[in-house]
Amino acid sequence: MAEHITVLTTTDSREAAEALARSAVEARVAACAQIEGPVTSVYWWEGEVQTDQEWRVLYKTPAARYDALEAHIRSVHTYDTPEIIAADIARGSAAYLSWLDRETTTPAT
């Protein structure tokens, strides 16, 4: 298993994507989040094929923070079944990966 991951979710508006991104970074469960969109999603939901515009939120975080990030996304997401998928970061610059670690550690108070 990689030490660092990206985690992807989608949502139905730019404003919702910004709220998801900001809240995760503020909670330090992700060091950063990028928003892309709109994208067109085609999927099964409640027995029918749906087509909608969505916005992607891509988080970067240490793998050890995945459970906390998933719990955070579930707690603030508006979807009944949000997409939450993770992919390993196989390689990355040492400085960047170190930054991910630092920014997802709660500062001492």
C-alpha positions as CSV (number, residue, x, y, z in Angstrom):
1,M,0.0,0.0,0.0
2,A,1.2,3.5,-0.8
3,E,1.8,6.0,1.9
4,H,-0.2,8.7,0.1
5,I,-3.4,8.7,-1.9
6,T,-5.8,10.7,-3.9
7,V,-9.5,10.4,-3.1
8,L,-12.3,11.3,-5.5
9,T,-15.9,12.4,-5.0
10,T,-18.5,14.1,-7.1
11,T,-21.3,16.5,-6.4
12,D,-24.1,18.3,-8.1
13,S,-22.9,22.0,-8.1
14,R,-19.7,24.1,-8.0
15,E,-20.8,25.5,-4.6
16,A,-21.2,22.0,-3.1
17,A,-17.8,21.0,-4.5
18,E,-16.2,24.1,-3.0
19,A,-17.9,23.3,0.4
20,L,-16.7,19.7,0.3
21,A,-13.1,20.8,-0.6
22,R,-12.9,23.6,1.9
23,S,-14.4,21.6,4.8
24,A,-12.0,18.7,4.3
25,V,-8.9,20.9,4.1
26,E,-10.1,22.9,7.2
27,A,-10.6,19.6,9.1
28,R,-7.0,18.6,8.0
29,V,-8.2,15.3,6.6
30,A,-6.8,16.4,3.2
31,A,-3.9,18.7,2.5
32,C,-5.6,20.1,-0.6
33,A,-8.5,19.5,-2.9
34,Q,-9.0,20.3,-6.6
35,I,-12.3,20.9,-8.2
36,E,-13.0,20.1,-11.9
37,G,-16.2,20.4,-13.8
38,P,-18.7,20.4,-14.9
39,V,-18.5,16.8,-16.2
40,T,-21.3,14.7,-17.5
41,S,-22.1,11.6,-15.5
42,V,-24.2,8.8,-16.8
43,Y,-25.2,6.2,-14.1
44,W,-27.9,3.9,-12.8
45,W,-30.0,5.3,-9.9
46,E,-33.2,3.9,-8.6
47,G,-33.7,1.6,-11.6
48,E,-33.2,4.2,-14.3
49,V,-30.2,5.5,-16.3
50,Q,-29.6,9.2,-15.3
51,T,-27.5,11.8,-17.0
52,D,-26.4,14.8,-14.9
53,Q,-23.7,17.5,-14.6
54,E,-21.4,17.0,-11.7
55,W,-18.2,18.5,-10.3
56,R,-15.3,16.4,-9.2
57,V,-13.4,17.0,-6.0
58,L,-9.9,15.3,-5.9
59,Y,-8.3,15.3,-2.4
60,K,-4.6,14.5,-1.6
61,T,-3.8,13.0,1.7
62,P,-1.7,10.4,3.5
63,A,-3.2,6.9,3.3
64,A,-3.4,6.8,7.1
65,R,-6.0,9.7,6.9
66,Y,-8.3,7.8,4.5
67,D,-10.8,6.7,7.1
68,A,-11.1,10.2,8.6
69,L,-11.5,11.7,5.1
70,E,-14.2,9.1,4.1
71,A,-16.1,9.8,7.4
72,H,-15.9,13.5,6.8
73,I,-17.1,13.3,3.2
74,R,-20.0,11.1,4.3
75,S,-21.0,13.5,7.1
76,V,-21.1,16.6,4.9
77,H,-22.1,15.2,1.4
78,T,-25.6,15.7,0.2
79,Y,-25.8,12.5,-1.8
80,D,-27.3,9.3,-0.3
81,T,-24.5,7.2,-1.8
82,P,-21.6,9.5,-2.6
83,E,-18.8,8.3,-4.8
84,I,-15.7,7.9,-2.6
85,I,-12.8,6.2,-4.3
86,A,-9.1,6.2,-3.6
87,A,-6.0,5.7,-5.7
88,D,-2.5,5.2,-4.5
89,I,0.1,7.8,-5.3
90,A,2.9,5.5,-6.5
91,R,5.5,8.2,-6.6
92,G,5.8,11.9,-5.9
93,S,8.4,14.5,-5.0
94,A,9.6,14.1,-1.4
95,A,8.9,17.8,-0.7
96,Y,5.3,17.5,-1.9
97,L,4.6,14.3,0.0
98,S,6.1,15.7,3.1
99,W,3.9,18.8,2.7
100,L,0.8,16.4,2.6
101,D,1.9,14.9,5.9
102,R,2.5,18.3,7.6
103,E,-0.8,19.8,6.4
104,T,-2.9,16.8,7.6
105,T,-1.5,16.9,11.1
106,T,-3.5,18.9,13.6
107,P,-1.3,21.7,14.9
108,A,-0.6,21.7,18.6
109,T,-2.7,24.3,20.6
